[in-house]
Amino acid sequence: QVQLVESGGGLVQPGGSLRLSCAASRFTLDYYAIGWFRQAPGNEREGVSCISRHDTSPYYADSVKGRFTISRDNAKNTVYLQMNTLKPEDTAVYYCAAAKLGRCFGSAYYTKPAVADFGSWGQGTQVTVSS
């Protein structure tokens, strides 16, 4: 299985920026669709963004559209999540994960990534947005 490690989290003031990294080992990341999820205490794990192996039509949750950008650098075997104009409600543990079926959506009827459709998960990185 592909192994994923997140990094780049930390404490930032509202309006600030962070760039999260998801580094892969064992396999080249371009074989996989990679999703970013987040989970705050007491909340469901939420799909934030997802990028396909062909970089087509990346997914963004409505809450982050216009503020977050997902990208991949195949030479570095890494997927990034650039987070701008951060808000306190962005505070969560952020995880990256590899899709089981090589695509962001397990069903043509889905409109957002589902946790059950992702296999290998990183350990998460904490993002805290607070003044």
C-alpha positions as CSV (number, residue, x, y, z in Angstrom):
1,Q,0.0,0.0,0.0
2,V,1.1,3.6,-0.6
3,Q,2.3,5.3,2.5
4,L,1.3,8.9,3.1
5,V,2.7,11.5,5.5
6,E,1.2,15.0,6.0
7,S,3.2,18.0,7.1
8,G,2.8,21.8,7.2
9,G,0.2,22.3,9.8
10,G,0.5,24.8,12.7
11,L,-1.0,27.8,14.4
12,V,-1.9,30.7,12.2
13,Q,-4.0,33.9,12.7
14,P,-7.3,34.4,10.8
15,G,-6.6,35.6,7.3
16,G,-3.2,33.9,7.2
17,S,-2.0,31.1,4.9
18,L,-0.5,27.6,5.2
19,R,0.6,25.0,2.7
20,L,0.1,21.4,3.6
21,S,2.1,18.6,2.0
22,C,1.3,15.0,1.5
23,A,4.3,12.9,0.6
24,A,4.1,9.4,-0.7
25,S,6.4,6.4,-0.5
26,R,6.3,2.8,-2.0
27,F,4.5,4.0,-5.1
28,T,4.5,7.0,-7.3
29,L,1.7,9.3,-6.4
30,D,0.6,9.9,-10.0
31,Y,-1.1,6.4,-9.9
32,Y,-3.6,7.7,-7.4
33,A,-6.3,10.2,-6.9
34,I,-5.5,12.0,-3.6
35,G,-8.0,13.6,-1.3
36,W,-7.7,16.0,1.6
37,F,-10.0,15.6,4.5
38,R,-10.4,17.4,7.8
39,Q,-12.0,16.5,11.1
40,A,-12.7,18.8,14.1
41,P,-13.6,17.4,17.5
42,G,-17.2,16.2,17.5
43,N,-17.5,16.6,13.8
44,E,-17.7,14.2,10.9
45,R,-14.7,13.8,8.7
46,E,-15.2,16.2,5.8
47,G,-13.8,15.9,2.3
48,V,-12.1,19.2,1.6
49,S,-10.4,18.7,-1.8
50,C,-9.4,16.0,-4.2
51,I,-7.2,15.7,-7.3
52,S,-7.3,13.0,-9.9
53,R,-4.3,11.3,-11.4
54,H,-4.9,13.4,-14.5
55,D,-5.4,16.7,-12.7
56,T,-8.9,17.0,-14.2
57,S,-11.7,18.9,-12.4
58,P,-10.3,19.0,-8.9
59,Y,-12.9,18.9,-6.1
60,Y,-13.4,21.6,-3.5
61,A,-15.9,21.7,-0.7
62,D,-18.1,24.8,-0.9
63,S,-16.7,26.0,2.4
64,V,-13.2,26.3,0.9
65,K,-13.8,27.3,-2.8
66,G,-11.8,30.3,-3.7
67,R,-9.5,29.9,-0.7
68,F,-7.8,26.5,-1.1
69,T,-5.9,25.1,-4.0
70,I,-4.8,21.5,-4.5
71,S,-1.8,20.6,-6.7
72,R,0.6,17.8,-7.3
73,D,4.4,17.7,-8.0
74,N,5.0,14.2,-9.4
75,A,8.8,14.8,-9.4
76,K,8.7,15.2,-5.6
77,N,5.9,12.5,-5.2
78,T,3.9,15.1,-3.2
79,V,0.4,16.6,-3.2
80,Y,-0.1,20.0,-1.7
81,L,-3.0,21.9,-0.3
82,Q,-2.5,25.7,-0.3
83,M,-4.8,27.3,2.2
84,N,-5.3,31.0,2.0
85,T,-7.6,33.4,3.9
86,L,-7.9,30.9,6.8
87,K,-10.8,31.2,9.1
88,P,-11.3,29.9,12.7
89,E,-13.7,27.3,11.3
90,D,-10.9,25.8,9.3
91,T,-9.4,24.5,12.5
92,A,-9.1,20.7,12.3
93,V,-6.8,17.8,11.9
94,Y,-6.1,17.5,8.1
95,Y,-5.5,14.1,6.5
96,C,-4.6,13.1,3.0
97,A,-5.7,9.8,1.6
98,A,-5.4,7.7,-1.6
99,A,-8.6,6.7,-3.4
100,K,-9.2,2.9,-3.7
101,L,-10.5,3.0,-7.2
102,G,-8.1,5.5,-8.7
103,R,-10.7,8.3,-8.8
104,C,-12.0,10.9,-6.4
105,F,-15.6,9.6,-6.5
106,G,-16.6,6.0,-5.9
107,S,-19.9,6.4,-7.6
108,A,-21.0,8.6,-10.5
109,Y,-23.9,9.7,-8.3
110,Y,-21.6,11.1,-5.6
111,T,-21.0,14.9,-5.4
112,K,-18.2,14.8,-2.8
113,P,-15.5,12.4,-1.8
114,A,-16.6,9.7,0.6
115,V,-14.3,8.4,3.4
116,A,-15.2,4.8,2.5
117,D,-13.8,5.2,-1.0
118,F,-10.3,6.1,0.3
119,G,-7.8,3.5,1.6
120,S,-4.3,4.6,2.7
121,W,-4.4,7.4,5.1
122,G,-1.8,9.6,6.6
123,Q,-1.5,10.3,10.3
124,G,-2.8,13.9,10.0
125,T,-1.5,17.3,10.7
126,Q,-3.1,19.9,13.1
127,V,-4.2,23.2,11.7
128,T,-5.3,25.8,14.3
129,V,-6.6,29.2,13.2
130,S,-6.9,31.6,16.1
131,S,-6.0,35.1,17.2
